Amino acid sequence: MNIAMTGATGYIGKHLSKFLTEMEGHRVLPLGRAMFREEMSGHLIQALSHCDVIINLAGAPINRRWTPEYKKELYDSRIGTTHHLIRILGTIKTKPKLFISASATGYYPAVNGEEPGTAATVFDEYSKVRGEGFLADLCYAWEKEARRCPASTRLVITRFGIVLSPDGGAMQQMLEPLKMTKVATAIGPGTQPFPWISIRDLCHAMAFIINHESLQGTFNLVSPQQITQSAFTYAMAKAYHSWITFTAPRAAFRLLYGEAASFLTTGQYVRPTRLLEAGFTFSVPTVEKLLEGTDHHTVNKLDLTHYMGLWYEIARFENRFERGLIDVTATYTLRPNGTIRVENRGCKKKAPYNVCKTATGRAIIPDSTQPGRLKVSFFPGIYSDYYILELDEENYNYALIGSSTDKYLWILSRTPQLPEEVKKKLVTAAESRGYDTTCLKWIEQL
């Protein structure tokens, strides 16, 4: 499908664009701010006329002091952009099949000081109430504008919780000081609800909505788990071995952010009822799952002779050694002394001809009781981990390779292309181990 997306350069937009193009096979057209100038209306009409789906993520960051000027920017970047999209849609003869417009759980009334799961304080899409204050009013106006979508276009409004991933957004902002100081800081009072969703589940939920044409209306994109801000901080502190955890007073955030502190010091207990009713399965349903370490266990059987030969790199986590490389292969040759000759080859696109380079190294199996754990060296005396995580045990046609950390991941194949069902099988296996597969880069093989 052709998917037009506002907010494509933001934290959520980048992850979602990459997921929809590389994992789902769609084409994503970013709609930048310039496209919403009046003189660009013709270009916007042309762009939307050829799209099957519009995803509206545009919006200035909420976690800043809400001065009158910034409140206007928050309003214009959401309601103004949505109004412009709806107006353009009204002029298009062949309209998109689906319009997904973002909102937030801030739509619901804020609660504080009550135990998670209290029936009176848990809101879902069937709750007939909305909150008070600037944030709730902003979400209401945002959704009201989206509901002006033409009747012939399926409309879905997605209310996001706090989107979490270690590589960006709110979680990265919390992790950086914790890693540096080993001190975890909860936001006062700590008893406020903390509605959240992993970036992985958000991407899968958006694809789920696109692929299920019967789904329309409002959907809460939040984890099924209801927790407090303090509980989340303590879980994070445990996972990252904090020395101490304390709660910063609410007054400190009011002093720093003013009215915007309410975004941090209050919250809502929200349940994703409609997603669950539709059959969606969360891969990261709890904070414990979000924070648990990546599973690096390897295959326990390996026919080394069968494993030798040429492998094509189908996908990888980008790394400094392979940055920008295409047409990447690895050739393994077993030597008489039991070591393995490794020859890696990759190319960079340059006119008039691609520039290709080869690196030669060696690999060993240091522990015969763990045959899936190899060590590879391209520099004398310096070895890196090479873990065979998943393997086509029957024919050795594909493999999932990792390391002792979650920074490296490769999908290898005996052929330049891999069937879609095998790709999805390996991606699912990687996700179950805790890898963020939205970071996978699919490699061009010439």
Rosetta blueprint (number, residue, H / E / L):
1 M L
2 N E
3 I E
4 A E
5 M E
6 T E
7 G L
8 A L
9 T L
10 G L
11 Y H
12 I H
13 G H
14 K H
15 H H
16 L H
17 S H
18 K H
19 F H
20 L H
21 T H
22 E H
23 M L
24 E L
25 G L
26 H L
27 R E
28 V E
29 L E
30 P E
31 L E
32 G L
33 R H
34 A H
35 M H
36 F H
37 R L
38 E H
39 E H
40 M H
41 S H
42 G H
43 H H
44 L H
45 I H
46 Q H
47 A H
48 L H
49 S H
50 H L
51 C L
52 D L
53 V E
54 I E
55 I E
56 N E
57 L L
58 A L
59 G L
60 A L
61 P L
62 I L
63 N L
64 R L
65 R L
66 W L
67 T L
68 P H
69 E H
70 Y H
71 K H
72 K H
73 E H
74 L H
75 Y H
76 D H
77 S H
78 R H
79 I H
80 G H
81 T H
82 T H
83 H H
84 H H
85 L H
86 I H
87 R H
88 I H
89 L H
90 G L
91 T L
92 I L
93 K L
94 T L
95 K L
96 P L
97 K L
98 L E
99 F E
100 I E
101 S E
102 A E
103 S E
104 A E
105 T H
106 G H
107 Y H
108 Y L
109 P L
110 A L
111 V E
112 N L
113 G L
114 E L
115 E L
116 P L
117 G L
118 T L
119 A H
120 A H
121 T H
122 V E
123 F E
124 D L
125 E L
126 Y L
127 S L
128 K L
129 V L
130 R L
131 G L
132 E L
133 G L
134 F H
135 L H
136 A H
137 D H
138 L H
139 C H
140 Y H
141 A H
142 W H
143 E H
144 K H
145 E H
146 A H
147 R L
148 R L
149 C L
150 P L
151 A L
152 S L
153 T L
154 R E
155 L E
156 V E
157 I E
158 T E
159 R E
160 F E
161 G L
162 I E
163 V E
164 L E
165 S E
166 P L
167 D L
168 G E
169 G H
170 A H
171 M H
172 Q H
173 Q H
174 M H
175 L H
176 E H
177 P H
178 L H
179 K H
180 M H
181 T H
182 K L
183 V E
184 A E
185 T E
186 A E
187 I E
188 G L
189 P L
190 G L
191 T L
192 Q L
193 P E
194 F L
195 P L
196 W E
197 I E
198 S E
199 I H
200 R H
201 D H
202 L H
203 C H
204 H H
205 A H
206 M H
207 A H
208 F H
209 I H
210 I H
211 N H
212 H L
213 E L
214 S L
215 L L
216 Q L
217 G E
218 T E
219 F E
220 N E
221 L E
222 V L
223 S L
224 P L
225 Q L
226 Q L
227 I L
228 T E
229 Q H
230 S H
231 A H
232 F H
233 T H
234 Y H
235 A H
236 M H
237 A H
238 K H
239 A H
240 Y L
241 H L
242 S L
243 W L
244 I E
245 T E
246 F E
247 T E
248 A E
249 P L
250 R H
251 A H
252 A H
253 F H
254 R H
255 L H
256 L H
257 Y H
258 G H
259 E H
260 A H
261 A H
262 S H
263 F H
264 L H
265 T H
266 T L
267 G E
268 Q L
269 Y E
270 V E
271 R L
272 P L
273 T H
274 R H
275 L H
276 L H
277 E H
278 A L
279 G L
280 F L
281 T L
282 F L
283 S L
284 V L
285 P L
286 T L
287 V H
288 E H
289 K H
290 L H
291 L H
292 E L
293 G L
294 T L
295 D L
296 H L
297 H L
298 T L
299 V L
300 N L
301 K L
302 L L
303 D L
304 L H
305 T H
306 H H
307 Y H
308 M L
309 G E
310 L E
311 W E
312 Y E
313 E E
314 I E
315 A E
316 R E
317 F E
318 E L
319 N L
320 R L
321 F L
322 E L
323 R L
324 G L
325 L L
326 I E
327 D E
328 V E
329 T E
330 A E
331 T E
332 Y E
333 T E
334 L E
335 R L
336 P L
337 N L
338 G L
339 T L
340 I E
341 R E
342 V E
343 E E
344 N E
345 R E
346 G E
347 C E
348 K E
349 K L
350 K L
351 A L
352 P L
353 Y L
354 N L
355 V E
356 C E
357 K E
358 T E
359 A E
360 T E
361 G E
362 R E
363 A E
364 I E
365 I L
366 P L
367 D L
368 S L
369 T L
370 Q L
371 P L
372 G L
373 R E
374 L E
375 K E
376 V E
377 S E
378 F E
379 F E
380 P L
381 G L
382 I E
383 Y E
384 S E
385 D E
386 Y E
387 Y E
388 I E
389 L E
390 E E
391 L E
392 D L
393 E L
394 E L
395 N L
396 Y L
397 N L
398 Y E
399 A E
400 L E
401 I E
402 G E
403 S L
404 S L
405 T L
406 D L
407 K L
408 Y L
409 L L
410 W E
411 I E
412 L E
413 S E
414 R L
415 T L
416 P L
417 Q L
418 L L
419 P L
420 E H
421 E H
422 V H
423 K H
424 K H
425 K H
426 L H
427 V H
428 T H
429 A H
430 A H
431 E H
432 S H
433 R L
434 G L
435 Y L
436 D L
437 T H
438 T H
439 C H
440 L E
441 K E
442 W E
443 I L
444 E L
445 Q L
446 L L
